[in-house]
């Protein structure tokens, strides 16, 4: 009997395993299925461009679809995109947050590593409801195009064609890419094609390259491909683009699918005329999406643009855009531009696949309605992004994809890049003056974020381990203690005063010295005499007084745009060492423009970025502001200063800007550290409290070791929750003709 019982138990166990396995297989298979429609030619369709609508096949019918998306970069702090440092776990965590935010599309610019596609497939299999869809970008040979200025060169065409083939193979999990510097590689086996919403081919086109390509190949015949063709009025470059889009279609057709096609475009090469644009270069040539048409591609074709409210300058100057008001009753050139662009692209869907503003201290361009490229708190970032999103939706666009998901430390900006030296170390620190690094909805904060809170409470300082801070034995009347520390973004100071700090009664000045030279006296500090000069001078007082200033002969901004470019008047006395003059810290936001490069003369524009905001860096506090620099409570004063405002070109290698200047290029020096001199000044008398003579060379120096690895903290910005609310409120696209 016993053997029989054992056999029965084995059969029962085996049956249960088969049932469980079959159930698991059915669940896995069902979860992996995406509803689609089969065309008469046997191709599968999930999305299509139909008239001016973007549509999704769902519940056995075609329905309008509005792409609420986010662009996803390929880097993490301490890395460049080509290093592909993002892990599967990072992607899975991010997908959940993106999904929670209400986005339905993730756009990537280029091929990511295999774990990206594996994670996307895995995430969509696991989640309930609609999947997160993918818009796959295909990177063009951008640097080669700009250098050679001819898209028809065989090396460029071959390189782009190979990139297209690789991208399609990666999305469909059917390729192994060999290792190449700066490129994704590995074996791709996860089929993410079923979650694709469309192909986004190319990068922002350099207008000079486009113009030269058109001139060199004026007689080229219009491309007539299997799936896409160029119209008879297409330019040579548009004909080349039609061929590249058709190549994508041909590669995808091998996998039995069709997805909507687009190519990357931006305002600089749009097909509209901008009479108010001051710079000839920005309205030089057009790349017109209407000059490319599908031949036998039932998924269709749509137009896409990167549209920001501050660039190019016609958003401020073009009077033809200053006629339309937004919902708040304000003249809104962004909304007016969207309307004109939409009207031009009749009978085809159009998306804005990049828009947004950064939350940063630095500013690079000015926009109407305060929509500047930078200078915003995280809350302001979210509010502006939502305004732009809603206007895109109201104007009947098929989608809006915000730039960008995560902060990217490696990014550079035109008005700070000359001051970041060595250039190849940008990813090792976060320069909050470089706004391009801070477009993210997901913040990537330096390692003291959440460890030290600027709030006037020293408890968190007291809890730092001794190796993480340094007490400076600075003997100054009215000050009991000075502490310093740092991270990848800031230098931190704590001062314990002998009396409560009241800006109405006293101001606190902090001078900083990093290398020989600078001011040994200052107009703000009458009677002060030093044996060594200061590069920068910090003032903490009332709101309009709190700032950091830079020694006049050390001022990067004045040296670049005054001495080098002649766009600023430079006074002779300001160029002398120990002039005693400290100037506001400024950044250029628009260069001087004059004919023939511009239609008329425009002076250099600049903004102050050395203003120090008093507030809190506690993200849970209603008064939180990511730009906060200082706070005081009782006898405690806390301060954090961005590295560049102290003269650093790369703190990870202790590099500071040199005083040496041949008028052609900046040079750097390696500093041994930072000496600081805190001084209290009586607000009523403007007199220094206590002694007026100090030996700066005898002051203790704050020192640290350079670094090759970074620490950082990932946290949703305030803009995340603001965007989340807006994303969840937006559903189907606005029907044509119903725009307000």
C-alpha positions in Angstrom: 0.0 0.0 0.0 2.8 2.4 0.9 4.3 2.5 -2.7 0.9 3.1 -4.1 0.3 6.1 -1.9 3.7 7.5 -2.8 2.9 7.1 -6.5 -0.5 8.9 -6.0 1.3 11.7 -4.2 3.8 12.0 -7.0 1.1 12.2 -9.6 -0.9 14.7 -7.6 2.2 16.9 -7.1 3.1 16.7 -10.8 -0.4 17.6 -11.7 -0.3 20.6 -9.4 3.0 21.7 -10.8 1.6 21.5 -14.4 -1.5 23.5 -13.4 0.6 26.1 -11.6 3.1 26.3 -14.4 0.4 26.6 -17.0 -1.3 29.4 -15.0 2.0 31.2 -14.6 2.7 30.8 -18.3 -0.8 32.1 -19.2 -0.4 35.1 -16.8 3.0 35.9 -18.3 1.8 35.5 -21.9 -1.4 37.5 -21.2 0.5 40.2 -19.4 3.0 40.5 -22.3 0.3 40.9 -24.9 -0.5 44.4 -26.3 -3.7 44.8 -28.1 -3.0 45.8 -31.7 -4.7 45.8 -35.1 -3.5 43.8 -38.1 -3.4 45.6 -41.5 -4.3 44.0 -44.8 -0.6 43.5 -45.4 -0.1 41.7 -42.1 1.6 44.4 -40.2 0.7 45.1 -36.5 -0.5 48.6 -35.5 -0.9 50.0 -32.0 -0.5 53.7 -32.8 -1.2 55.7 -35.9 -1.1 59.3 -37.1 -4.6 60.0 -38.6 -5.3 63.4 -39.9 -4.3 65.8 -37.1 -4.8 63.2 -34.4 -2.5 60.7 -32.8 -4.5 57.5 -32.1 -4.2 54.3 -30.1 -5.9 51.0 -30.8 -7.7 50.1 -27.6 -10.8 48.2 -26.8 -11.1 47.0 -30.4 -11.2 50.6 -31.8 -9.1 53.6 -32.6 -9.2 56.3 -30.0 -7.5 59.8 -29.7 -4.3 59.7 -27.7 -2.4 62.6 -26.1 1.3 61.8 -25.3 2.0 63.0 -21.8 5.7 62.3 -21.7 9.1 62.8 -20.2 12.5 62.7 -21.8 15.0 60.3 -20.2 18.7 61.0 -20.2 21.4 58.3 -20.1 23.7 59.6 -17.3 24.1 59.7 -13.5 26.2 62.1 -11.4 29.8 61.3 -11.8 29.3 59.9 -15.3 28.9 60.9 -18.9 26.0 59.5 -21.0 28.4 57.3 -23.1 29.4 55.5 -19.9 25.8 54.2 -19.6 25.9 53.9 -15.8 22.1 53.5 -15.2 21.2 50.0 -13.8 18.1 47.9 -14.2 17.1 48.8 -10.6 17.4 52.5 -11.4 15.1 52.1 -14.4 12.5 50.0 -12.5 12.4 52.6 -9.7 12.2 55.5 -12.2 9.5 53.8 -14.3 7.3 53.5 -11.2 7.8 57.2 -10.4 7.1 58.3 -14.0 4.0 56.1 -14.0 2.8 57.6 -10.7 3.4 61.1 -12.1 0.8 60.4 -14.8 3.2 60.3 -17.8 2.3 57.7 -20.5 5.4 58.0 -22.7 9.2 57.9 -22.1 11.3 59.3 -24.8 15.0 58.4 -25.1 17.4 60.1 -27.5 19.6 57.1 -28.4 20.1 53.4 -27.8 20.3 52.6 -24.1 21.9 49.6 -22.7 20.1 46.2 -22.8 18.9 46.6 -19.2 16.7 49.6 -20.2 14.6 47.5 -22.6 14.6 44.6 -20.2 13.4 46.8 -17.4 10.7 48.4 -19.5 9.3 45.1 -20.7 9.5 43.7 -17.2 7.8 46.8 -15.7 5.0 46.7 -18.2 4.4 43.0 -17.7 4.0 43.6 -14.0 1.9 46.7 -13.9 -1.9 46.9 -14.0 -3.5 49.2 -16.6 -2.0 50.8 -19.6 1.8 50.3 -20.2 4.4 53.0 -20.2 5.1 53.5 -23.9 8.5 54.2 -25.5 9.4 56.9 -28.1 12.8 55.7 -29.4 15.2 58.3 -30.6 17.9 57.6 -33.2 21.0 59.7 -32.8 22.4 61.2 -36.0 26.2 61.7 -36.5 25.8 65.2 -35.0 29.4 66.2 -34.6 30.3 64.9 -38.0 27.4 66.8 -39.6 28.5 70.0 -38.0 32.1 69.5 -38.9 31.6 68.4 -42.5 28.5 70.4 -43.3 27.3 67.9 -45.9 24.8 65.2 -45.0 25.4 63.4 -48.2 29.0 62.4 -47.5 29.2 58.6 -47.6 30.7 58.3 -44.2 27.8 60.2 -42.7 25.1 58.3 -44.5 26.7 54.9 -43.7 27.1 55.8 -40.0 23.5 57.0 -39.7 22.2 53.9 -41.5 24.1 51.7 -39.2 22.8 53.6 -36.2 19.2 53.1 -37.5 19.7 49.4 -37.9 21.2 49.1 -34.4 18.4 51.1 -32.8 15.6 48.9 -34.4 17.5 45.8 -33.5 17.8 47.0 -29.9 14.1 47.9 -29.5 13.0 44.5 -30.9 15.6 42.6 -28.9 17.3 41.1 -31.9 20.9 42.3 -31.9 24.3 42.1 -30.2 26.2 45.4 -30.3 30.0 45.3 -29.9 31.7 47.6 -27.4 32.4 51.1 -28.8 33.5 54.1 -26.8 30.5 56.3 -25.9 28.0 53.7 -27.3 25.6 51.2 -25.8 26.7 47.6 -26.3 25.7 44.1 -25.3 23.1 41.5 -26.2 19.6 42.8 -26.7 16.9 40.1 -26.2 14.0 41.9 -24.6 11.4 42.8 -27.3 10.2 46.3 -26.4 8.7 46.9 -29.9 5.2 46.2 -28.7 5.4 49.2 -26.3 6.7 51.6 -28.9 4.7 54.7 -29.7 6.9 56.0 -32.5 10.4 56.6 -33.9 12.1 60.0 -33.4 14.9 60.2 -35.9 17.9 62.5 -35.7 19.0 65.4 -33.6 18.6 69.2 -33.7 19.9 70.2 -37.1 22.6 72.8 -37.4 21.3 75.5 -39.8 24.7 76.1 -41.5 25.0 72.4 -42.2 21.5 72.3 -43.6 22.1 75.3 -45.8 25.4 74.0 -47.1 23.8 70.6 -47.8 21.1 72.3 -49.8 23.6 74.3 -51.8 25.9 71.4 -52.6 23.1 69.1 -53.8 20.5 71.4 -55.4 19.9 69.0 -58.3 19.4 65.9 -56.3 16.2 64.0 -57.2 13.4 63.8 -54.7 13.8 60.5 -52.8 11.1 57.9 -53.6 11.3 55.1 -51.1 9.2 52.1 -50.4 7.5 53.6 -47.4 8.3 57.3 -47.4 9.1 59.8 -50.1 10.1 63.4 -50.5 7.7 65.8 -52.2 8.8 67.7 -55.4 9.4 70.9 -53.4 11.7 69.2 -50.8 15.2 70.6 -50.4 18.2 68.4 -50.7 18.4 68.0 -46.9 14.8 67.1 -46.6 15.3 64.6 -49.4 18.1 63.1 -47.4 15.9 63.0 -44.3 13.1 61.2 -46.2 15.6 58.5 -47.1 16.7 58.2 -43.4 13.0 58.0 -42.2 12.3 55.4 -44.9 15.3 53.4 -43.8 13.8 53.2 -40.3 10.5 52.0 -41.7 12.3 49.4 -43.8 14.2 48.1 -40.8 11.1 47.9 -38.6 8.9 46.3 -41.3 11.2 43.2 -40.9 9.6 42.6 -37.5 6.0 42.8 -38.7 5.2 46.1 -37.0 4.6 49.7 -38.1 4.8 52.7 -35.8 4.4 56.4 -36.5 7.5 58.2 -37.8 8.9 61.6 -37.1 12.3 63.4 -37.2 13.7 65.7 -34.6 13.2 69.4 -35.3 13.5 72.6 -33.4 12.5 76.2 -33.6 15.8 77.3 -35.3 14.9 75.2 -38.4 11.1 75.4 -38.4 9.3 76.3 -41.6 8.0 79.6 -40.3 9.4 83.1 -41.0 10.4 85.1 -37.9 10.7 88.8 -38.9 11.5 89.8 -35.3 14.4 87.4 -34.8 17.5 89.5 -34.3 20.1 86.8 -35.2 20.3 85.9 -38.9 21.6 82.4 -38.0 18.4 81.5 -36.1 16.1 82.1 -39.1 18.6 81.0 -41.8 17.0 77.9 -43.2 14.0 75.6 -42.8 13.6 71.9 -42.5 9.9 71.3 -43.4 8.1 68.1 -42.2 5.4 68.6 -44.8 7.9 67.9 -47.5 8.1 64.3 -46.4 5.1 61.9 -46.8 4.3 58.3 -46.2 3.8 56.1 -49.2 2.7 52.8 -47.8 3.1 53.3 -44.1 -0.3 52.9 -42.4 1.0 53.9 -39.0 1.6 57.4 -40.5 3.9 60.3 -39.9 3.9 63.3 -37.5 5.8 66.5 -36.9 7.8 67.1 -33.7 9.6 70.1 -32.3 11.7 71.1 -29.3 10.0 74.4 -28.2 11.3 76.5 -25.3 9.8 79.9 -24.3 13.1 81.7 -24.1 15.0 80.6 -27.3 15.5 81.9 -29.9 15.2 85.6 -29.1 12.2 86.3 -31.3 10.0 85.0 -28.5 10.8 88.4 -26.9 11.2 90.6 -29.9 8.8 89.5 -32.7 5.8 91.8 -32.6 3.9 89.4 -34.9 3.6 87.1 -31.8 2.6 89.8 -29.4 -1.1 89.8 -30.3 -2.4 86.7 -28.4 -3.4 86.5 -24.7 -3.4 83.4 -22.5 -6.0 82.3 -20.0 -4.6 84.8 -17.5 -5.1 87.7 -19.9 -1.3 88.2 -20.6 0.3 88.7 -24.0 1.9 85.2 -24.5 4.3 84.8 -27.4 4.8 81.1 -26.6 1.1 80.4 -27.1 1.1 82.5 -30.2 4.0 80.6 -31.7 2.4 77.2 -30.9 -0.8 78.4 -32.7 1.1 79.5 -35.8 3.2 76.3 -35.9 0.1 74.2 -35.6 -1.8 76.0 -38.3 1.2 75.4 -40.7 1.1 71.6 -40.2 -2.4 71.0 -41.5 -3.6 67.4 -41.8 -0.8 66.0 -39.7 -0.3 65.5 -35.9 2.3 67.6 -34.2 4.0 67.2 -30.9 6.3 69.3 -28.7 8.8 66.6 -27.7 10.9 69.0 -25.6 9.8 71.9 -23.4 10.5 73.1 -19.8 12.6 75.3 -17.6 15.3 74.4 -15.1 15.4 75.0 -11.3 18.8 76.6 -10.9 20.7 79.6 -9.6 22.2 80.3 -13.0 20.3 81.9 -15.9 21.2 81.6 -19.6 18.4 83.3 -21.5 15.5 85.6 -20.7 11.9 84.8 -21.7 8.6 86.6 -21.6 6.4 86.2 -18.5 9.4 85.3 -16.4 9.9 82.0 -18.3 13.7 82.3 -18.2 16.2 79.6 -18.8 17.0 79.2 -15.1 16.8 81.3 -12.0 13.7 79.4 -10.8 12.9 77.6 -7.6 11.6 74.0 -8.0 8.1 75.3 -7.3 8.4 77.9 -10.0 9.8 75.3 -12.4 6.8 73.1 -11.9 4.3 76.0 -12.3 6.0 77.2 -15.6 6.2 73.6 -16.9 2.5 73.1 -16.3 1.6 76.4 -18.0 3.6 75.3 -21.1 2.0 71.8 -21.0 -1.5 73.2 -20.8 -0.9 75.6 -23.6 0.5 72.8 -25.8 -2.6 70.8 -25.1 -5.0 73.7 -25.6 -3.6 74.4 -29.0 -4.5 71.0 -30.3 -1.1 69.3 -30.2 -0.9 65.5 -30.1 1.6 65.4 -27.2 4.0 67.2 -24.9 7.2 65.6 -23.6 8.9 67.5 -20.8 12.6 67.9 -20.6 14.0 66.1 -18.6 13.5 63.3 -16.1 16.7 63.5 -14.1 19.3 66.2 -13.4 22.4 65.7 -15.5 25.6 67.0 -14.0 27.7 66.6 -17.1 25.7 69.2 -19.1 27.3 72.5 -20.1 25.8 76.0 -20.8 27.2 78.7 -23.1 27.6 81.3 -20.4 29.5 79.1 -17.8 31.3 76.5 -20.0 34.4 78.7 -20.4 34.7 78.9 -16.6 34.5 75.1 -16.0 38.0 73.8 -16.3 39.2 71.1 -16.9 36.2 70.5 -19.1 36.3 66.7 -18.9 35.6 66.8 -15.1 32.1 68.5 -15.3 30.3 65.3 -14.2 32.2 65.2 -10.9 30.5 68.2 -9.5 27.2 70.0 -9.8 27.5 73.7 -10.8 24.2 75.3 -10.0 25.2 78.2 -12.2 25.0 75.9 -15.1 21.2 75.7 -15.7 21.4 72.9 -18.2 22.4 70.5 -15.4 19.1 71.2 -13.5 16.2 70.7 -15.9 15.3 67.4 -14.1 12.0 66.7 -12.4 14.0 64.1 -10.4 16.7 66.0 -8.5 20.2 64.6 -8.2 21.6 66.5 -5.2 25.1 66.5 -3.8 25.9 64.3 -0.9 25.2 66.8 2.0 21.6 67.2 0.8 19.4 65.9 3.6 22.5 65.6 5.9 23.0 69.3 6.4 19.9 71.5 6.3 20.3 75.2 5.9 17.8 76.3 8.6 19.9 78.0 11.4 20.0 74.9 13.6 23.4 73.5 14.2 22.3 70.1 15.4 23.0 68.4 12.1 26.5 70.0 12.1 27.1 68.5 15.6 26.2 65.1 14.3 28.7 65.1 11.4 31.6 62.8 12.1 34.9 64.7 12.7 36.3 63.7 9.3 33.4 65.5 7.6 34.0 68.9 9.0 36.7 71.3 10.1 36.7 73.9 12.9 38.7 77.0 12.0 40.5 78.7 14.8 39.7 82.3 13.6 40.0 84.9 16.3 37.5 87.6 15.4 35.5 89.9 17.7 31.9 88.8 18.1 32.4 85.3 16.7 32.9 82.2 18.9 33.2 79.4 16.3 33.6 78.9 12.6 33.0 75.5 11.0 33.3 74.4 7.3 32.5 71.4 5.2 31.7 70.8 1.5 30.2 68.4 -1.0 30.0 68.2 -4.8 27.9 71.3 -5.0 28.7 73.8 -2.3 31.0 75.0 0.4 29.2 75.1 3.8 29.9 77.5 6.7 28.6 77.7 10.2 29.2 80.7 12.5 28.4 80.7 16.2 28.2 84.3 17.2 28.4 85.8 20.7 25.1 87.6 20.2 21.9 86.9 18.3 22.3 87.9 14.6 20.0 90.7 13.7 20.6 92.2 10.2 18.9 95.4 11.3 21.8 95.9 13.8 24.7 94.1 12.2 25.9 92.7 8.9 28.1 89.6 8.7 30.9 89.8 6.0 32.9 86.7 5.0 36.0 87.2 2.8 37.4 84.2 1.0 41.0 83.8 -0.2 42.1 80.9 -2.5 45.3 82.2 -4.1 47.7 85.1 -4.1 46.2 88.4 -5.3 42.9 90.2 -4.9 41.8 93.0 -2.6 43.5 93.7 0.7 41.0 96.4 1.5 37.3 97.0 0.5 35.0 99.9 0.2 32.4 98.0 2.1 34.8 97.6 5.1 36.3 101.0 5.8 39.6 100.9 7.5 40.2 97.2 6.9 43.9 96.2 6.1 45.1 92.8 5.2 48.4 91.2 4.3 46.9 89.1 1.5 44.0 89.8 -0.9 40.5 88.3 -1.0 39.0 86.9 -4.2 35.4 87.1 -3.1 33.4 88.9 -0.4 30.1 87.6 1.1 27.6 90.0 2.7 24.8 88.6 4.9 22.2 91.1 6.0 18.8 92.3 4.8 17.3 90.6 1.7 18.6 93.3 -0.7 22.0 93.3 0.9 22.8 89.5 1.0 25.1 88.6 -1.9 28.6 87.4 -2.9 30.8 89.8 -4.9 34.0 89.2 -6.7 37.3 91.2 -6.8 37.1 93.5 -9.9 40.4 92.3 -11.4 39.4 88.7 -10.8 35.9 89.0 -12.2 35.5 86.2 -14.9 32.5 87.9 -16.5 34.1 91.3 -17.0 37.4 89.7 -18.2 35.6 87.7 -20.8 33.0 90.2 -22.1 35.0 93.3 -21.4 38.7 92.7 -21.9 38.3 89.9 -24.5 35.2 90.7 -26.5 34.8 94.4 -25.9 31.1 94.1 -25.1 31.5 95.7 -21.6 33.2 98.9 -20.6 36.1 98.1 -18.3 37.4 100.8 -16.0 41.2 101.0 -15.7 41.1 101.2 -11.9 39.1 98.0 -11.7 41.9 96.0 -13.5 44.5 96.9 -10.8 45.4 94.4 -8.1 44.1 95.5 -4.7 41.8 98.0 -6.1 39.5 97.5 -3.2 36.5 97.1 -5.6 34.2 94.1 -5.3 31.7 93.8 -8.1 28.4 91.9 -8.3 28.7 88.3 -9.6 27.0 88.3 -13.1 26.3 86.0 -16.0 25.6 87.0 -19.6 22.1 86.1 -20.9 22.5 87.5 -24.4 25.6 88.6 -26.3 26.0 92.0 -27.9 24.5 91.7 -31.4 25.2 93.9 -34.4 24.9 93.7 -38.2 25.6 91.7 -40.3 25.0 88.9 -37.8 21.9 90.6 -36.5 19.3 92.9 -38.1 20.1 95.8 -35.8 22.3 96.5 -32.8 21.5 94.9 -29.4 23.7 95.4 -26.3 25.0 92.7 -24.1 22.5 91.6 -21.4 23.5 90.3 -18.0 21.9 89.2 -14.7 23.2 89.1 -11.2 23.6 85.5 -9.9 25.4 86.4 -6.6 22.3 87.3 -4.7 22.0 85.0 -1.6 18.5 83.9 -0.7 17.7 83.5 3.0 15.4 80.5 3.6 15.6 76.8 4.2 16.7 73.7 2.3 14.3 71.5 4.2 12.2 70.1 1.4 9.4 69.3 3.9 9.1 72.9 4.9 6.5 75.0 3.1 9.1 77.8 2.8 11.6 75.5 1.0 13.6 77.0 -1.9 16.2 74.9 -3.7 18.2 78.1 -4.3 18.5 78.9 -0.5 22.0 80.1 0.5 21.7 81.0 4.2 19.7 81.2 7.4 20.2 82.6 10.9 18.5 81.7 14.1 19.6 83.1 17.4 23.4 83.1 17.5 23.8 80.6 14.6 24.4 81.5 11.0 24.5 78.8 8.3 25.6 79.4 4.7 26.3 77.4 1.6 28.0 78.9 -1.5 28.1 77.4 -4.9 31.7 76.5 -5.8 32.0 78.7 -8.9 31.0 81.8 -6.9 34.2 81.3 -4.9 36.3 81.2 -8.1 36.4 77.4 -8.5 36.6 76.0 -12.0 36.6 72.4 -10.7 36.6 71.7 -6.9 37.2 68.0 -7.5 40.7 68.8 -8.5 41.0 72.0 -6.4 41.2 74.1 -9.5 40.5 77.8 -9.3 40.5 80.5 -11.9 43.9 82.2 -12.2 44.5 86.0 -12.3 46.7 85.4 -15.3 45.0 86.5 -18.4 46.5 86.9 -21.9 43.2 88.1 -23.3 42.8 84.8 -25.3 42.0 82.0 -22.8 41.5 81.4 -19.1 44.0 79.4 -17.1 43.7 77.8 -13.7 45.7 77.2 -10.6 45.6 74.5 -8.0 44.7 75.9 -4.7 45.8 74.5 -1.3 42.4 75.4 0.1 40.2 78.3 1.3 41.0 80.8 4.0 38.0 82.8 5.3 37.8 86.0 7.3 34.4 86.7 9.0 33.8 90.3 10.1 30.9 91.9 11.8 29.9 95.4 10.8 27.6 97.7 12.8 24.6 98.6 10.5 24.1 102.1 11.9 27.7 103.3 11.9 29.0 101.1 9.0 32.1 100.5 11.2 33.9 97.2 11.7 33.3 95.6 15.1 36.7 95.3 16.8 40.0 95.2 15.1 40.6 96.2 11.5 43.9 94.6 10.7 44.3 90.9 10.0 47.1 88.6 8.7 45.2 86.5 6.2 48.3 84.4 5.6 48.2 83.4 9.2 44.5 82.3 9.1 43.8 78.6 9.2 43.0 77.0 5.9 40.1 74.8 5.0 41.4 71.8 3.0 40.1 68.7 1.4 41.2 65.9 -0.8 40.2 65.9 -4.5 37.8 63.3 -5.6 37.2 60.9 -8.5 33.9 59.4 -7.2 30.8 61.3 -6.2 28.0 60.9 -3.7 24.5 62.1 -4.4 20.9 61.9 -3.3 18.0 61.3 -5.6 14.7 63.0 -4.7 11.6 64.2 -6.5 11.6 67.9 -6.9 8.6 70.1 -5.9 8.0 70.3 -9.6 7.2 66.6 -9.7 4.0 66.9 -7.7 2.9 70.0 -9.6 3.4 68.2 -12.9 1.7 65.1 -11.5 -1.5 67.0 -10.9 -1.5 68.5 -14.4 -0.7 65.2 -16.1 -3.5 63.4 -14.4 -6.0 66.2 -15.3 -5.1 66.1 -19.0 -6.8 63.3 -21.0 -7.6 63.2 -24.7 -6.3 65.8 -27.1 -8.3 68.9 -27.8 -10.3 68.5 -31.0 -9.4 70.7 -33.9 -11.3 74.0 -33.9 -12.1 74.0 -30.2 -9.0 75.9 -29.1 -9.8 79.1 -27.1 
